[in-house]
Amino acid sequence: MNIPSPAIAIEAGNCPSDEMPQLCRRDCYRFSSCPLPPWLLLPTMHQTFDAALEINLLHANQQGADQNRAHFDQWGITCLNLMSSPGAGKTVLLERTLAALHPELQIAVIEGDMTTELDADRLRQYGVPVIAINTGRSCHLDSRMVAGGLHQLTHKVDPTSLDLVLVENVGNLVCPAEFEVGEHAKVALLSVTEGDDKPLKYPIMFREADCLLVTKLDLAPYVDVDLERIAANVRQINPEIVLIPVSAKTGVGLDIWFDWVRTQVTRPDKLSVVTQEFSGR
């Protein structure tokens, strides 16, 4: 049989096999009798099915996330997964959070970066255990990496003594939202400098998030951004999301964020209804 390349198949809108239409579409990977060899399959951002191993990678990751979640629950720990673009302010938010909530809460941090421990070293100054995970070329943490981090953590502290584990994911507005790590809630950050269109252009992150912090509020007067439009665009995708505008520089909104974190620690099974609508710049 003459099999065209995947790119040609997609361009033509046809499968090289008459029996399997749209072969090269991502949602077609459920078919195990694909006539194309694995090395010919068109790569995607996240190849969710490895044709050579016949493993659904997202499913395998979810199994690992469920195991991590079971450990958190067994130890009485709430886990929050912080996600954003690079530079949106995750690390400085964690600095402010640790300064305000430790030692009221016993906190540990799992810090994800592609390389270096620069951010991890910043957070270690607050006297909490910090596990650094360098992902190399991977653009996100996954459940296996976090499981390794938890293993290291148990050698540093008794996990049953902890109230909260904060996971700082790799800076990326797409990939981290697709891979759960065992968290009880996802927290997304969007800085005002990124623009009000990002929730519509990168919807997965905002659909999956339980809480959205709109950061760098002190810069809003100097950039072309509409805070009300950010809120409207986010709520198109996720009407139930908690929106909290903050500035780590001036402290605006941080008390509301701290209170939200406290509610997650005391009621990890039920997200808080703490909200603050945007009210100008």
N, C-alpha and C positions, 0 to 999 in steps of 0.2 A: 504494500500500500504506500502511495506517495504521500508523506505527511509534511505539510507546510510548517514553517516555524510558528511558535506561539504568537509572535507579533503580527504575522500575516493573518493568522486565524482570528485574532481579535479585531484587526482592521476590517476584515471581511464580515465579521459578526457571525462566523461559522466555526463549528468544531471540525477538526481534521477527520474525525470519525462520524459517520452519519448516525451512529447510535447514541452519541453523547453531544448534544448541542451545547454551545457556549462553553466548551471544555476549558478554555483558558481564563474564564472568569473565576474570581476568588471564591465565590459561593459554589463553585462546581467541584471543589476539592473533596467533597464527600463521596465522589465516585471513585471506587477503588480499582476499577478496570480501565483507567486512563491509558490510552495507547501511546502517549508520549513518554519517553524515558525521563527520569527525575531531573537530569541536568538540562533538559530543554524547557522545563516549566518556567514561565515568566516570574521573576521575583517580585514580591510586593514589599511594602514597608515592614509588615510583620507577616512572614510566611506562616500562617496558622496551621498548616498541615505539611509535615515533612513526608514527601512521597516515598522516599527511600526507607524510612523507618516506620511509616504508617502510624505516626503518633500525632494526635492533635495537640499542638503545643500549648494553646490557651487552656485546653482542658487539663493538661498535666500541670500547668501553672496554678489553676484553680484548686486542684487537689492539694498542692503544697500550701496554698493560701489557707485552705480549710484547716490544715494541720497546724499552721502557725496560729490561726485564730483559736483553735482548741487549747494551745499552750497559753495564750494570753488569758483566756477565760479561766483556765485551771489556776493560773497564778494570781488572778484578780486584777489584771492589768488592762487599762484602756489603751488602744493604739490608734494614733492619728497619723494619716499619710499626707504630707504636705507636698503639693505639686505646683509647678509654674514654669514659665519661660526662664531662661538664665537672666539673672539680674532683676527679677521682680521683687526681691526682698525677703526670700525665705530665711536666710541665715540671720539677718539682722532682726527679723521677727522672732526667731528662736532665742536670740540673745535677750531681747526684751522680755520674752515669756519666761525664760529661766530666771532672770533677775527678779521677776515679780512673783513667780509661783514656787520657786525652790527656796527654802525647804518646806514650805507649806505642803507641797506635794513631792513625793519621791519620784524623780524623773530620770529617765535614761534617753539617749538619743542614738538613733542609727543614721549615720550621715553618708549619703550616696553621692559620689562624684566620679567622673570618668578617670581623673588622675588627681594626685596630690591629697594631702590632708589639711589643706589651708583652712577650710571651713570647720573641720573637726577640731583643729587646734584652737580656733576662736571660741568654740563652745566648751571646750575642756576647762577654760578659765573660770567657768561658773560652778565648778566643783561637782559636776554630774558625770556618770560614766557615759562615754561616747565611743561608739563602735564605728570606725571608718570602713566603708566598702568602696573600693575602686572598681568600677565596672569595665574599664578598658574601652573597647569600642562600642559597648552596649549603651543605648541611649535611655535606659530606665533601669530601675531595680525590679527584680522579679522575686517570687516567693522563695525560690531556692537560695538566692543571695541573702535575703532577710533571715531565712532559717539558719544560715551560717553565722550571720550577725548575732542571732539569739543564742547560738551555741557559745560564741565568744563571750556574750554578756553574762551567761550563767557562770562563767569562770571568774568574773569580776565581782558580781554581787549575787545575793540571794534574790531570785526574781520575785518571790512572794513578798519582798519588802517594797517593791515598786508599785506606784499608782498609775504611772503614765509612761508610755514609750512614744516618742515623737520621731517619725521617720521623715527625714528630708530627702526627697527623691531627686534624681538627676534633673537638671534644668532642661525641660522640654515640654512644650504645650500640647503634645499629641500622645506620645507613646506611654508615659506612666499611667495614664487613665485606663489603658487597656489591660494592664497586668496588676491584679490584686496581690497584696502581700500579706493579707490576714488582718487588715485594719478594721476598726469598728466604724470609722468615718473617714471620708476623703475631704481634704481642705485644699482648695485651689486659691492661688494668688494671681491677681491681674493688676499690674501697675497702670496708673493713668497715662504714662508715657507710651503705652502699647496701643492706645486708641480704643474707641468704643465699638469697633467692628469685630474684634477678636472673638467674642462669644459666637457670632454667626459663622465665622470662618473656621473656627476650631471647636465645633460643637460637642465633641465627645467629652472633652475635659469638663465642660460646664454642665453637661447632662449627668455626669457621674458624681460630681462634687456634692457634698452635703452642706458645705459652707464655702462662701467666696469672700475673700478679703480683697477689697480694692485698695491697693497700696500706693504709697508716695502721694498721699492726698495733698501734701504741702506744695507739690509741683503743679497741681491742677490749674491754678491761675495762669501758668506760663506755657501751657501746651493746649493744642486745639482738641479738647476732649469734652464730651457732653456726659456728665455723670448720670443724669436721668436716662439718657439713651443706653448707657451701659446696663443699668438696671432693667430697662425694658427688654433689651436684647437677651439678657440672661434669662429673664422670666419667660420669654418665648420658648426657651429650650427646657428650662427646669423651674416651674412655678413654685416649687416648695423649697428652693434653696434659701439658706440664710445668707443675707448680704450684710457685710460689715465694712464700711470704709474706714481706713486707718492711715495714720502717719507714724512710722517708727521714729521719725525725727522730732516731731512736736508732741507725740503721745496721744493725739486725737484718735478716739475709737479703741484704744488698746484695752481700756477697762472692760468694754463690752466683749472684746475677744477673750480676755482672761476669764470673764464670767461664763462665756460659752464653753471654754475648755473645762472649767470646773463642773459644769452640768454634765459633760460627757464622762467625766471620771465618776461622778455619783450615779449617773443613769446612762451607762453605755449602750443599753438596749433601746433607748428612746431619745431621738435627737431633740435638742432644745428648740424652743420657738423664739429664742432671743433674736430680735431683728432691729435693724435701724435703717430706715429708708434714706436715700440721698436727699440732701437739703441744701443744694447750692454748692458753691466752691469756697 
